[in-house]
């Protein structure tokens, strides 16, 4: 383990966080939010001071392997959350540091689960920081760093970091270098965000609201700045724009790159894209018909159905209606979409559509193998054979995912809430969605949960965003051993 490389990366991360807190500080100073301004300034100074530890690695070997890549990514997300929670507690906006840490982890992991009972009471500067954590965490903290700073050179060092942070069963490069790949991803991300901001402004949404709601949509996070979430904007146009962009940000960003370089036909023939859009379409239709009796019109039913389907499958968590009051069929469909999630390589959470497809094909292959033992079945994705390593990692991921979900449910069950609350709270946090059902439904929050449950769900959010293994490897003693000769 190259500890100097880890310190070097964490130093950059802390300096970056200090810089990213500056816009919130400027907003606090401009609006005269003295408590928030002092808290933000103190946090900036602390982050900058702690970053000096990276000087210990100056002049040392900073090359990394896959082990350091996993550790750097996991520690970066934890450290940024620990520091990022300080403005909320130091300002008194969220007195409990555990609650502030829960809220900040929820932001960076783009979960959107909140302990706030009155979000509109927060100073605008802290609301901005809270929503900006979504945008930063959506594409990935380390991807952002790689996009702006040449952190490592040669030996595929940057790829180890990108693989550890990027969602999906496999990760590759868009461009010859990882820095250029990261820049391409963030260019697409920024352009889509700005387009949404403009469209929301055209619909009459205030600039601040358009900006922070776009942050939350782009990161598929779902932190709203209104107590009624997006239902507070009583406009089909505004709600429709947000719904469409939730779906767009749930698409694999590699496909946008293919479209940009003139390979739109290949992008549109993506098997994962077709399944993802098919799930959105079929679920919207079934739920709309199911809630028709609860809606003012058929159009109204389709509107709210499409919005909630887009919000749940992309794991954004925005709401225009209290779907906890919908019929059981609709709620069950949303629960299934909550687990399935969006496309690999998107900002969405869940187990990812690509994994669902691979698991389904693996089951079909196993059944055919039982019926025809001598047959050889090659599993393909988009017409290309899937490597055995990818299939094995997908199956392992699902086994570990289920074990973590079961263990989390047993621990959260100690709070003695009803089964819907316990089950949906764990699934909502592990899949980075936010709102669940019953006591943690779209009109409720996580404030009433015990400190133990909040810690468990905070861990679930980090495990879900980093796809489990990077976080688990932090607790493997062999990962931390110093080797004289490194692979």
Phi, psi and omega in degrees: 000127180267092183293329179296320179296321180295315178298321180298312181295315181296327176298316176299319181298315181292321176295321177298316181296321177301318179292321182288342177279345184299316178302322177296320178297318179296320177298316180298318179293318181295323183268358179072029178273082191297315182297316179294320181297316179295320180294318180293318179297318179296320180293320178298315180295319179296314180298317179294321179293316179295331182294343181293343177299337180293342179294341177297337181266003181294132179081357180265167176292122183245014177289151184228157172250188180297329180297309178298324179301314179296316182293317180300313181297311183298311181295325180298316180293321179292313182296316179297324179289319179299316179285319182295341179280340187300318180303325180293318182282315182297330180277346183086000181294321174230094188302323181279124180293326178298317177295320179294321178294318176302313182296319183288318175299319177300325179288306182297324180277002180058037179277308179089006174286133187231150174257359183282129178269341178216084185295331182291348179280346181290144173301149182299327180296321179283328174297321178296312180298318180300316180284327181292331176300326175300309185296319180292318181285339183301306180275337178120132182296314183286331175296321177298316179298314180297332182287333187246343185228131175286082189289326183213153183232132173075173174059013180068024184302313183296329180295327178298322179289314182297319180297324181288335185257333187280138181280144176127165182289339178208153183227135177225184181259143174276325184235170182302330179243151181293325180297318179292323177299314180297321179294320177298316179300313182288331175297312177300316182299313181293317181298313179299321179296315181295322177299317179295318178303313181298315181295324177291322177297320178296335178273003176094008179284136178303153185303312181300314180297317181298321182292308184288327177291327175290322175303313184290325178289315181299318178278002187045049183260310174093007173293115178266157177255005175240144180299331181268013182058218183285347175297341179294336177264097186279067182216121177299326181296308182297317179294324179293319178300314181297319180297315180297317181288332173299316179296318181296321180283350175272359180272146177301124184293340175299328180291324176296322178296318178299320178295319181296328181265015174085019179248049183297324181299317179296319180296315183288343178267009178298126181297319180295319179299317181296319179293317180300309180293327177295318177298318179298312183295310182294316180297319178299315181297311183296315181293320180300316178292326182288329182257009182306319182291341180265357186251157181291329181204171178294322177298317179298320179296315179293322181299306182291327178296311180297318181299312184289325176297314179298320181293320185279315183292330177272000180059034178282305176097003173295160179216141170246354180208159177277088184290352176290344178265359180286163178302160185301323180300314181296318180294322179294320178298316179296324179295321178293316178297327178301322181280317184297311178076189185268197182282153171296146180078010176254185176268359181282165180254213183079184181280350176086139181301323180300319179292322178301316180297314181296320179294319178297317179291327177294320178295315179299319180295320180294320179295315179296326179294325178290323180283326181229081187304331184270355182284152177243113183250120178260122179279128182239153175227123184056036177080001181247140179298139178269130181297146180301326180297321179292317178298316180296317180294326178295315179293320178296318178304314183294321179296311181294321177304312181295319179296318179294318179299316180295313180299319180295318179298320179295321180288316179293332179297341177297339177287347176065033170280172179290164186300320180299318179296311182298311182296310185288329178297314180294313181295322180294324180277319180294329179262007176059049181258309181115267181288141175246228180234167177059239186290346176241029181289184185297338178255006181245191177207186186259013186299322187284351181289154181287162176305321179298314180296322179295322177294317179298314182289329174297316177298320179298321180297316179292318178299317181293316182293322182265012176058043166072298194295319177304321179288318181297325182294341176299334184260010177266115182305324183296334180294328187268357181292139176274126180248140179289324176241119186256143180290000000 
